[in-house]
Amino acid sequence: MKLVINRLDFSKMDTNKIHAVFPIIGHEKTIQLLLREVETGSISHAYLFAGRDQIGKRQVALKFVQALFCVQAPHIGCGVCPSCEQVAKQVHPDLHVVTPEEGKTSISIDAIRKLQATLTLTPYSAPYSIALIDSAHLLQKPAANALLKTLEEPSSKKILILITPVPQRLPTTILSRSRIIRFITPKRDDILQGFYRYFDRSLPEKMVQYAHGRVGWIYQMLENPDEFQSIVDFMQQCTTIVVKPLHERVLISKKILEKKDRDVLGIYMTQFLYWLREESLQALGDIGRGDKHMVVRYLQKALLVSSDFVYTTNRRMLMEQLWLSYPK
C-alpha cells in the first residue's frame, strides 16, 4: 500500500526551537546533567556518548558544545548566536569533527594525527578546542592507539567527545579514560509528542513503528518519503520470504536484492534486524524449549552477520544467508 507522507521542510523551522540542527527529542536528563557540569566547571577531558544509532547522541553533543562556547547564554547555549549557529552547522573553528572519510568504512590514523596536530593549537575564539569523533568504533587499531596518547595527556583547553552505538568495540584503555554517558532510546509516546510540539504535525504510525526510537531516522525519512516507501515495501517482502520453502527463498531473495547498492542494503539490513528481534522475542514466548534454542542460535548468527555488515564488500550474500537460514 502506498503511504502518503508530506515532506518535512526543516528550513521553515522556528530558529528558537533549533537544538543543534534538529530539535532534540528525549534525553532531557542527559542534557541537564551535561549543562550542570558546564555550570559548575566539572568538565571531563573526554566523554563517550553510547547508545543506539540515530537517537540524538550527536545533537546532544553539539548542544553541549554550544553551552561551552555560547557568549549570549553561557552554560546553556542560546542556539541562535553566531557561535551557536556555527556549532550547529559544525563549522566552528574550535570544533573539530572526525568521521570516516566518504567511501571509507573506518577512521584512519592519518585522520587522528591531523586532529592531534590541530588540538595542539590555541583555541581560536572559544575557551576550548573540542574534538567530536563520531562512529568512534570505526577507529582503525593504529588510530585508536594514537588517540589513546591524547587521552593520556589531558589538557584544560581540549575536550574529546566520542560517539558510538557499540562501545564494546573500543579498546578498554579508551573506555577507562572516558566519562561514559549512556543514552536511552526515546519512547514512542515521547517521539509522537515531541514532533507535535515542534512541528504541529503527527507522524505516520508505520514510520514510528519502523523507527524503533531512532528520531534521526524519522527526520531522514520525512525528508525522503520515497525512501521510506521502499523500506515499507521491503519489509512486507521480508515477512513473506521467511515463511516460504527454502528453494522459493533463494529465488525471491535474489529478485529483491538485485541492483541494490551497498548503502541501500545497509538500510535494509538494519530494518530487517529490528524486525527479526521483535519476531524472535515473540516467538520465544510461544514455542517449546527445544525450539527456543534454535531461535537463540539464529539470533546469535544474525548478530554476527550484522557485525560483519559494516565491513564486508558482499552485503547481498550476508542478507541471503540470514534469509535462507531463518528457522520456520
N, C-alpha and C positions, 0 to 999 in steps of 0.2 A: 504494500500500500504506500502510495506517495504521500509524504508528510509535507504540509505547507508551513514553512518557517520563514518569518520575516528576518532579513539580515539585520544584525545589530551594528549601528554606526557609532563607534566609540568616539569619533571626532566631535560629536554633539554632546558629549557627557559634561555635566556641570564640573568645572575645574575645582570647585570647593569640595567635591566628593572624590577627587582623584587621590588614591593612596598608592603611590609607586606604579604609575601607568594605569592599572585596572584597580577597581575597588577591592579591598581585601575582605573576603567573606569568611568568618570564623577567625580563630587564633587570637581572640581578644586578650585572653590571659597571657599568652606568649608575648604579645606586643606590650602589655602593661609591665611585664617582667623586664623586658629589654629597656623600656623607657625609664623604669626605676633605676636601672644600672647606669644609664646615661646621666640621670639627675644626681645620683649620689657619687658619680665618678668611679664606681666599682666595675670598670670595664675590663673584660678579659682581653688578652692579646690575641687569642684565637678562639673562634666559635665553629661548631659543626652543627649545621641545621639538618636534622634527619627526619624523613617522613616520606610518604608515598609521593610519586611523581605528580606534578601539576596541581598540587593542593594549595599553593601560595607561599612556598618557602622563599623563593627569590623575591617576591613582592614584600614580604615581611623584612627580608634582609635590606632591601632598598629603603623601606620605611625607617629602619634602624639607622642607616647611613644618613638619611635626611635629618633625623633627630640630632645626630652628631655634627652635621655640617650647617644646619639652618641658623641664620642670624636673626631673622624676624621672630621666630618662636623657638628659642634654644631649648634643648632637651625634649622637644616634642616633634618639631618639623611642621611648618605651615603647609607644605605641599604646593605652594604657588609662587614662591620667590624664585629668582634666577637660580640660586644654588639647588633648591629642591627640584626644580624642573630639570636641571642638568643631571641630577642623580636619577630621577625617574626615567630619563632618556638614556642613561648610562653613558653620558659624555662628560661628566665632571672630571677635571684634570687630576683630582686626587682620588678618584675611584677607578680601580683597575680590574676589569672583568676578564676572567680566563675561562674559556670553554674549548671543547675540541674544535680544531680548525674545520672549515667547511670541507666535506668529503672525507673527513677522518673520523675514526671511532675511538680515539684516545687523545690524551693530553701529553705532549712530548716534553722531554727535558729541556729542549730549547725554549719552549713557552715559559717554563718555570724559571729558567736562568734569566730570561728577559724581564720577567716580573721581579725577580730578586734585584736586578740592576736598577729597576725603577724605584723600588722601595728604599733604596739607599739614599735617594734624593730627598731634600727637604720638601714637605708639603707645599704646594703652590699657593693655595688660598685657605684651605681648611685646616683645622687643628690636627688632623690625622691623614696619613696615607692608608687607604683601605683596599685590600685585595679581596675580590669575591671570586672564588673558584667554584663554578657550577659544574655539576656532574663530576664531583671530585673522585668518585670511584673509578673513573676512566683514566686516572693518572697512570702513566706507564711506571714500571718499577723504578727506573732511574730517576724519573720525575718526582715520584713520591719520596725517594731518598734525598733528593736535592731540597725538596720542600721541608723535610724534617730539620735540616740545618737552620732554616729560617725560624721554625718553631722553637728550636733550642736556644735561639738568641732573641728573646723578646725585647721589644722596644716600646717606650711610652708613646711613640709617634706613629706606630704602624699597627694595624689590626688585620687579621686574616679571618675570612668567613668562608667556610667550606660548606657546600650544599650537596646532599646525596640522598637517594632513596634507599641505598644499601650500605650503611656504614660498616657492616661486617666485612666488606671487601677492601676496606682501607687497612693499612698496617696498624697493629696495636700501638706502635710507638707514636703514630699521629693521633690516634684516638685518645691516648693517655695525656696528651699535651693540649687537648682542645676541650673547651667547655661545650658539652653536648646539649643541644636544645632539641627535644623530640616533639614533632608536630603531630597533632591528632587530626585525622581526616574529618573535614566538616560533615555534619549530619545533613540528611536530606531536607528536613524542615528548615534548618538554618540557611541552606542554599536557596530554597524557594523564597523565604522571607527576605534574604539579602538582595536577590535580584529584583524583587518587587519594590524594595525600599530604594535602591539605587536607580533603577531603570523604569519603574512604574509599569512593569510587564510580568506576565507569568511565563514559565518555561514549559515546553512540551514534556509530558510525563515520561515518554520514552527516552528523551535526552537526559533527564535526571537519573533515570534507571541505568542507562549505559555509562553515565559519568562515574559512578561509584565514588562520589565525593570529590572528584577532580574538577575543581572550579575552573582552572586554567583550560582544561579540555572543553568545558562548556563554552567559554569565550571563543575558543578556536572553532568550534562547530557553529556557533551563531554567526561568525564571520564567513563561514564556508558551508552553507546549507547543503550544497550538492555532495560535499564530502561526507556529511552526516548521513544523508540518504544512502550513500554507497555502503556505509557501515551497517545501517539498518538492514539493507538487502543481504549483506554478507552474513550477518548474524542469523537471519532467517534461513540461509543456506546451511549454516553450521548446525542448527538444530535439526535439520533434515538429514545431513550426511552421516551423523554419528549413529543413527539408528538403522542405517542401510547395511545389507550384507557386505562383506569385505570387497568383493570384486566390483560392486557398484561404488563403494567409497573411492576406489582407485580412479575410476572414470570421472566421477563428479569432482573430486579434488583437483584433478588436472585441468578440468574445464574452468573451475572457479579461479584457480591461481594463475592461469596462463596470462601472459602480458601484463602482470602486475609488477611494478618496480619495487625496489628494496624498501623505500620509505613507506609505501602503501602496505606492504606485507608486515612491516613493523607495527603499524596502526592496527591491522587486522589481528596480529598475534596478541597484542595487549588486550583487545576486546575479547578474544576467544579465551584467554586465560582467566579473565574476570568471570566470564560466563561459566567456565569449567569449574572454578572454585565454588560458585553458588550451587551448581548442579551436583557436585560431588558432596558437598556438605549436606544437601538434602537427601542424597542417596544413602549416606552413612546412617541416617536416622531411620531409613525404611528397609534396609536389607539385612541379611543374616551375617553372622560373624565371619564366615569364610569369604563371602563376597566383599566384606569391608576391607580385608587385607588386599584384595585385588584393586579396589578403588584407591586405597592408600598408596600402593605401589605405582599406580598410574599417575597419581598426583606428584609423587616424588620424581617420576620420569619427566612430567611436564615442567617441574621447577628446574630440572637440569637442562632441558631444552631451552627454556626461556632465558637461562643464564648464558647460554651459548649464542642466543639470538642476536645480541648486540654486535658480536664479533664475526659471525660466520658470513661467508660470501654466498651461501646457498640457503637462503631463508625458506624458499619454497619447499625444499627437501625436508626441513625440520617440521614445517606445518603438516606436510603429508604424513610424516612419521607419527605425529600426535593423533591425527585423524584416524589413521589406519589401525592404531593400537588402542583406540578408545574402547573400554570394556562395555559390552552390551548387558 
